[in-house]
Amino acid sequence: MQRHRNSEFIRFLNAVEATVPPEKAIHAILDNVATHKHPKVHAWLARHPR
């Protein structure tokens, strides 16, 4: 099974952030994988509140 690391997830978040117009809200449903709970991901989300 392929593993997904927090750096790959942050690249995905950056791609979504760059693609979605600023006036639109972004909603994401995440599973319970530790990748989404990494401190770097939490820091990214704090800097990008939408």
PDB file of N, CA, C and O in Angstrom:
ATOM      1  N   MET A   1       0.840  -1.174   0.000  1.00  0.00           N
ATOM      2  CA  MET A   1       0.000   0.000   0.000  1.00  0.00           C
ATOM      3  C   MET A   1       0.893   1.247   0.000  1.00  0.00           C
ATOM      4  O   MET A   1       1.873   1.310   0.742  1.00  0.00           O
ATOM      5  N   GLN A   2       0.556   2.223  -0.821  1.00  0.00           N
ATOM      6  CA  GLN A   2       1.329   3.448  -0.916  1.00  0.00           C
ATOM      7  C   GLN A   2       1.096   4.319   0.315  1.00  0.00           C
ATOM      8  O   GLN A   2      -0.037   4.496   0.762  1.00  0.00           O
ATOM      9  N   ARG A   3       2.196   4.863   0.857  1.00  0.00           N
ATOM     10  CA  ARG A   3       2.088   5.741   2.013  1.00  0.00           C
ATOM     11  C   ARG A   3       2.042   7.182   1.554  1.00  0.00           C
ATOM     12  O   ARG A   3       2.692   7.555   0.578  1.00  0.00           O
ATOM     13  N   HIS A   4       1.286   7.976   2.249  1.00  0.00           N
ATOM     14  CA  HIS A   4       1.211   9.403   1.974  1.00  0.00           C
ATOM     15  C   HIS A   4       1.805  10.144   3.162  1.00  0.00           C
ATOM     16  O   HIS A   4       1.424   9.923   4.312  1.00  0.00           O
ATOM     17  N   ARG A   5       2.724  11.005   2.864  1.00  0.00           N
ATOM     18  CA  ARG A   5       3.419  11.766   3.898  1.00  0.00           C
ATOM     19  C   ARG A   5       2.812  13.162   4.024  1.00  0.00           C
ATOM     20  O   ARG A   5       2.090  13.620   3.138  1.00  0.00           O
ATOM     21  N   ASN A   6       3.113  13.825   5.130  1.00  0.00           N
ATOM     22  CA  ASN A   6       2.557  15.159   5.354  1.00  0.00           C
ATOM     23  C   ASN A   6       3.022  16.144   4.290  1.00  0.00           C
ATOM     24  O   ASN A   6       2.271  17.051   3.933  1.00  0.00           O
ATOM     25  N   SER A   7       4.236  15.991   3.774  1.00  0.00           N
ATOM     26  CA  SER A   7       4.721  16.909   2.733  1.00  0.00           C
ATOM     27  C   SER A   7       3.909  16.772   1.449  1.00  0.00           C
ATOM     28  O   SER A   7       3.656  17.767   0.770  1.00  0.00           O
ATOM     29  N   GLU A   8       3.501  15.564   1.112  1.00  0.00           N
ATOM     30  CA  GLU A   8       2.641  15.359  -0.066  1.00  0.00           C
ATOM     31  C   GLU A   8       1.270  15.976   0.161  1.00  0.00           C
ATOM     32  O   GLU A   8       0.690  16.559  -0.754  1.00  0.00           O
ATOM     33  N   PHE A   9       0.755  15.851   1.371  1.00  0.00           N
ATOM     34  CA  PHE A   9      -0.547  16.426   1.683  1.00  0.00           C
ATOM     35  C   PHE A   9      -0.486  17.951   1.630  1.00  0.00           C
ATOM     36  O   PHE A   9      -1.420  18.591   1.147  1.00  0.00           O
ATOM     37  N   ILE A  10       0.593  18.531   2.117  1.00  0.00           N
ATOM     38  CA  ILE A  10       0.752  19.987   2.057  1.00  0.00           C
ATOM     39  C   ILE A  10       0.863  20.446   0.603  1.00  0.00           C
ATOM     40  O   ILE A  10       0.327  21.497   0.252  1.00  0.00           O
ATOM     41  N   ARG A  11       1.547  19.681  -0.245  1.00  0.00           N
ATOM     42  CA  ARG A  11       1.586  20.024  -1.678  1.00  0.00           C
ATOM     43  C   ARG A  11       0.180  20.009  -2.266  1.00  0.00           C
ATOM     44  O   ARG A  11      -0.168  20.874  -3.070  1.00  0.00           O
ATOM     45  N   PHE A  12      -0.631  19.030  -1.867  1.00  0.00           N
ATOM     46  CA  PHE A  12      -2.014  18.964  -2.310  1.00  0.00           C
ATOM     47  C   PHE A  12      -2.790  20.197  -1.834  1.00  0.00           C
ATOM     48  O   PHE A  12      -3.523  20.809  -2.611  1.00  0.00           O
ATOM     49  N   LEU A  13      -2.626  20.557  -0.559  1.00  0.00           N
ATOM     50  CA  LEU A  13      -3.313  21.735  -0.029  1.00  0.00           C
ATOM     51  C   LEU A  13      -2.892  22.996  -0.778  1.00  0.00           C
ATOM     52  O   LEU A  13      -3.729  23.847  -1.078  1.00  0.00           O
ATOM     53  N   ASN A  14      -1.603  23.119  -1.080  1.00  0.00           N
ATOM     54  CA  ASN A  14      -1.126  24.274  -1.838  1.00  0.00           C
ATOM     55  C   ASN A  14      -1.751  24.319  -3.232  1.00  0.00           C
ATOM     56  O   ASN A  14      -2.097  25.394  -3.720  1.00  0.00           O
ATOM     57  N   ALA A  15      -1.895  23.177  -3.865  1.00  0.00           N
ATOM     58  CA  ALA A  15      -2.514  23.122  -5.189  1.00  0.00           C
ATOM     59  C   ALA A  15      -3.975  23.539  -5.122  1.00  0.00           C
ATOM     60  O   ALA A  15      -4.451  24.276  -5.986  1.00  0.00           O
ATOM     61  N   VAL A  16      -4.688  23.073  -4.103  1.00  0.00           N
ATOM     62  CA  VAL A  16      -6.088  23.466  -3.930  1.00  0.00           C
ATOM     63  C   VAL A  16      -6.176  24.962  -3.665  1.00  0.00           C
ATOM     64  O   VAL A  16      -7.006  25.655  -4.254  1.00  0.00           O
ATOM     65  N   GLU A  17      -5.328  25.455  -2.786  1.00  0.00           N
ATOM     66  CA  GLU A  17      -5.320  26.882  -2.444  1.00  0.00           C
ATOM     67  C   GLU A  17      -5.057  27.746  -3.681  1.00  0.00           C
ATOM     68  O   GLU A  17      -5.660  28.806  -3.844  1.00  0.00           O
ATOM     69  N   ALA A  18      -4.161  27.290  -4.542  1.00  0.00           N
ATOM     70  CA  ALA A  18      -3.817  28.051  -5.747  1.00  0.00           C
ATOM     71  C   ALA A  18      -4.903  27.978  -6.811  1.00  0.00           C
ATOM     72  O   ALA A  18      -5.014  28.881  -7.641  1.00  0.00           O
ATOM     73  N   THR A  19      -5.697  26.929  -6.799  1.00  0.00           N
ATOM     74  CA  THR A  19      -6.703  26.703  -7.836  1.00  0.00           C
ATOM     75  C   THR A  19      -8.052  27.325  -7.517  1.00  0.00           C
ATOM     76  O   THR A  19      -8.721  27.852  -8.406  1.00  0.00           O
ATOM     77  N   VAL A  20      -8.452  27.267  -6.262  1.00  0.00           N
ATOM     78  CA  VAL A  20      -9.775  27.752  -5.857  1.00  0.00           C
ATOM     79  C   VAL A  20      -9.720  29.275  -5.699  1.00  0.00           C
ATOM     80  O   VAL A  20      -8.832  29.794  -5.023  1.00  0.00           O
ATOM     81  N   PRO A  21     -10.668  29.996  -6.324  1.00  0.00           N
ATOM     82  CA  PRO A  21     -10.682  31.463  -6.189  1.00  0.00           C
ATOM     83  C   PRO A  21     -10.755  31.895  -4.724  1.00  0.00           C
ATOM     84  O   PRO A  21     -11.394  31.230  -3.909  1.00  0.00           O
ATOM     85  N   PRO A  22     -10.100  33.010  -4.391  1.00  0.00           N
ATOM     86  CA  PRO A  22     -10.026  33.452  -2.985  1.00  0.00           C
ATOM     87  C   PRO A  22     -11.375  33.694  -2.316  1.00  0.00           C
ATOM     88  O   PRO A  22     -11.493  33.547  -1.099  1.00  0.00           O
ATOM     89  N   GLU A  23     -12.387  34.060  -3.087  1.00  0.00           N
ATOM     90  CA  GLU A  23     -13.692  34.339  -2.472  1.00  0.00           C
ATOM     91  C   GLU A  23     -14.476  33.075  -2.142  1.00  0.00           C
ATOM     92  O   GLU A  23     -15.530  33.150  -1.511  1.00  0.00           O
ATOM     93  N   LYS A  24     -13.980  31.922  -2.558  1.00  0.00           N
ATOM     94  CA  LYS A  24     -14.660  30.653  -2.287  1.00  0.00           C
ATOM     95  C   LYS A  24     -14.120  30.009  -1.019  1.00  0.00           C
ATOM     96  O   LYS A  24     -12.920  30.056  -0.750  1.00  0.00           O
ATOM     97  N   ALA A  25     -15.012  29.410  -0.246  1.00  0.00           N
ATOM     98  CA  ALA A  25     -14.604  28.635   0.923  1.00  0.00           C
ATOM     99  C   ALA A  25     -14.173  27.248   0.460  1.00  0.00           C
ATOM    100  O   ALA A  25     -14.670  26.733  -0.541  1.00  0.00           O
ATOM    101  N   ILE A  26     -13.260  26.662   1.186  1.00  0.00           N
ATOM    102  CA  ILE A  26     -12.799  25.305   0.877  1.00  0.00           C
ATOM    103  C   ILE A  26     -13.225  24.392   2.012  1.00  0.00           C
ATOM    104  O   ILE A  26     -12.949  24.665   3.181  1.00  0.00           O
ATOM    105  N   HIS A  27     -13.898  23.307   1.661  1.00  0.00           N
ATOM    106  CA  HIS A  27     -14.315  22.299   2.644  1.00  0.00           C
ATOM    107  C   HIS A  27     -13.675  20.977   2.237  1.00  0.00           C
ATOM    108  O   HIS A  27     -13.767  20.567   1.080  1.00  0.00           O
ATOM    109  N   ALA A  28     -13.033  20.318   3.182  1.00  0.00           N
ATOM    110  CA  ALA A  28     -12.386  19.035   2.897  1.00  0.00           C
ATOM    111  C   ALA A  28     -12.791  18.031   3.969  1.00  0.00           C
ATOM    112  O   ALA A  28     -12.863  18.355   5.155  1.00  0.00           O
ATOM    113  N   ILE A  29     -13.049  16.830   3.533  1.00  0.00           N
ATOM    114  CA  ILE A  29     -13.351  15.739   4.455  1.00  0.00           C
ATOM    115  C   ILE A  29     -12.122  14.844   4.484  1.00  0.00           C
ATOM    116  O   ILE A  29     -11.693  14.332   3.450  1.00  0.00           O
ATOM    117  N   LEU A  30     -11.562  14.659   5.664  1.00  0.00           N
ATOM    118  CA  LEU A  30     -10.332  13.894   5.814  1.00  0.00           C
ATOM    119  C   LEU A  30     -10.587  12.637   6.619  1.00  0.00           C
ATOM    120  O   LEU A  30     -11.449  12.604   7.497  1.00  0.00           O
ATOM    121  N   ASP A  31      -9.825  11.608   6.305  1.00  0.00           N
ATOM    122  CA  ASP A  31      -9.942  10.384   7.079  1.00  0.00           C
ATOM    123  C   ASP A  31      -9.137  10.531   8.375  1.00  0.00           C
ATOM    124  O   ASP A  31      -8.694  11.630   8.708  1.00  0.00           O
ATOM    125  N   ASN A  32      -8.957   9.475   9.072  1.00  0.00           N
ATOM    126  CA  ASN A  32      -8.326   9.525  10.386  1.00  0.00           C
ATOM    127  C   ASN A  32      -6.839   9.152  10.323  1.00  0.00           C
ATOM    128  O   ASN A  32      -6.290   8.633  11.295  1.00  0.00           O
ATOM    129  N   VAL A  33      -6.195   9.414   9.197  1.00  0.00           N
ATOM    130  CA  VAL A  33      -4.789   9.059   9.029  1.00  0.00           C
ATOM    131  C   VAL A  33      -3.906  10.106   9.717  1.00  0.00           C
ATOM    132  O   VAL A  33      -4.239  11.291   9.722  1.00  0.00           O
ATOM    133  N   ALA A  34      -2.810   9.682  10.282  1.00  0.00           N
ATOM    134  CA  ALA A  34      -1.921  10.572  11.030  1.00  0.00           C
ATOM    135  C   ALA A  34      -1.340  11.688  10.166  1.00  0.00           C
ATOM    136  O   ALA A  34      -0.958  12.731  10.696  1.00  0.00           O
ATOM    137  N   THR A  35      -1.265  11.494   8.852  1.00  0.00           N
ATOM    138  CA  THR A  35      -0.738  12.526   7.949  1.00  0.00           C
ATOM    139  C   THR A  35      -1.442  13.854   8.169  1.00  0.00           C
ATOM    140  O   THR A  35      -0.801  14.905   8.164  1.00  0.00           O
ATOM    141  N   HIS A  36      -2.744  13.819   8.360  1.00  0.00           N
ATOM    142  CA  HIS A  36      -3.520  15.048   8.513  1.00  0.00           C
ATOM    143  C   HIS A  36      -3.363  15.673   9.885  1.00  0.00           C
ATOM    144  O   HIS A  36      -3.777  16.813  10.100  1.00  0.00           O
ATOM    145  N   LYS A  37      -2.778  14.951  10.801  1.00  0.00           N
ATOM    146  CA  LYS A  37      -2.639  15.427  12.179  1.00  0.00           C
ATOM    147  C   LYS A  37      -1.227  15.940  12.476  1.00  0.00           C
ATOM    148  O   LYS A  37      -0.945  16.361  13.598  1.00  0.00           O
ATOM    149  N   HIS A  38      -0.350  15.908  11.490  1.00  0.00           N
ATOM    150  CA  HIS A  38       1.045  16.309  11.679  1.00  0.00           C
ATOM    151  C   HIS A  38       1.111  17.803  12.016  1.00  0.00           C
ATOM    152  O   HIS A  38       0.324  18.588  11.486  1.00  0.00           O
ATOM    153  N   PRO A  39       2.036  18.203  12.887  1.00  0.00           N
ATOM    154  CA  PRO A  39       2.161  19.623  13.256  1.00  0.00           C
ATOM    155  C   PRO A  39       2.364  20.556  12.061  1.00  0.00           C
ATOM    156  O   PRO A  39       1.878  21.687  12.078  1.00  0.00           O
ATOM    157  N   LYS A  40       3.067  20.104  11.031  1.00  0.00           N
ATOM    158  CA  LYS A  40       3.261  20.946   9.848  1.00  0.00           C
ATOM    159  C   LYS A  40       1.940  21.186   9.124  1.00  0.00           C
ATOM    160  O   LYS A  40       1.717  22.269   8.583  1.00  0.00           O
ATOM    161  N   VAL A  41       1.073  20.192   9.112  1.00  0.00           N
ATOM    162  CA  VAL A  41      -0.242  20.354   8.486  1.00  0.00           C
ATOM    163  C   VAL A  41      -1.087  21.312   9.316  1.00  0.00           C
ATOM    164  O   VAL A  41      -1.767  22.174   8.760  1.00  0.00           O
ATOM    165  N   HIS A  42      -1.054  21.176  10.622  1.00  0.00           N
ATOM    166  CA  HIS A  42      -1.802  22.099  11.494  1.00  0.00           C
ATOM    167  C   HIS A  42      -1.300  23.532  11.310  1.00  0.00           C
ATOM    168  O   HIS A  42      -2.095  24.472  11.296  1.00  0.00           O
ATOM    169  N   ALA A  43       0.015  23.698  11.171  1.00  0.00           N
ATOM    170  CA  ALA A  43       0.576  25.034  10.960  1.00  0.00           C
ATOM    171  C   ALA A  43       0.122  25.597   9.617  1.00  0.00           C
ATOM    172  O   ALA A  43      -0.199  26.781   9.520  1.00  0.00           O
ATOM    173  N   TRP A  44       0.091  24.758   8.582  1.00  0.00           N
ATOM    174  CA  TRP A  44      -0.366  25.209   7.264  1.00  0.00           C
ATOM    175  C   TRP A  44      -1.820  25.665   7.360  1.00  0.00           C
ATOM    176  O   TRP A  44      -2.178  26.725   6.847  1.00  0.00           O
ATOM    177  N   LEU A  45      -2.645  24.871   8.012  1.00  0.00           N
ATOM    178  CA  LEU A  45      -4.063  25.204   8.140  1.00  0.00           C
ATOM    179  C   LEU A  45      -4.258  26.498   8.941  1.00  0.00           C
ATOM    180  O   LEU A  45      -5.168  27.272   8.643  1.00  0.00           O
ATOM    181  N   ALA A  46      -3.427  26.739   9.941  1.00  0.00           N
ATOM    182  CA  ALA A  46      -3.520  27.975  10.714  1.00  0.00           C
ATOM    183  C   ALA A  46      -3.188  29.204   9.859  1.00  0.00           C
ATOM    184  O   ALA A  46      -3.754  30.280  10.052  1.00  0.00           O
ATOM    185  N   ARG A  47      -2.259  29.022   8.911  1.00  0.00           N
ATOM    186  CA  ARG A  47      -1.875  30.139   8.028  1.00  0.00           C
ATOM    187  C   ARG A  47      -2.870  30.340   6.881  1.00  0.00           C
ATOM    188  O   ARG A  47      -2.882  31.400   6.256  1.00  0.00           O
ATOM    189  N   HIS A  48      -3.700  29.337   6.601  1.00  0.00           N
ATOM    190  CA  HIS A  48      -4.672  29.389   5.497  1.00  0.00           C
ATOM    191  C   HIS A  48      -6.059  29.058   6.048  1.00  0.00           C
ATOM    192  O   HIS A  48      -6.541  27.940   5.868  1.00  0.00           O
ATOM    193  N   PRO A  49      -6.696  30.001   6.706  1.00  0.00           N
ATOM    194  CA  PRO A  49      -7.921  29.711   7.459  1.00  0.00           C
ATOM    195  C   PRO A  49      -9.164  29.371   6.640  1.00  0.00           C
ATOM    196  O   PRO A  49     -10.157  28.919   7.210  1.00  0.00           O
ATOM    197  N   ARG A  50      -9.143  29.572   5.328  1.00  0.00           N
ATOM    198  CA  ARG A  50     -10.398  29.312   4.617  1.00  0.00           C
ATOM    199  C   ARG A  50     -10.597  27.856   4.394  1.00  0.00           C
ATOM    200  O   ARG A  50     -11.602  27.452   3.809  1.00  0.00           O
TER     201      ARG A  50
END
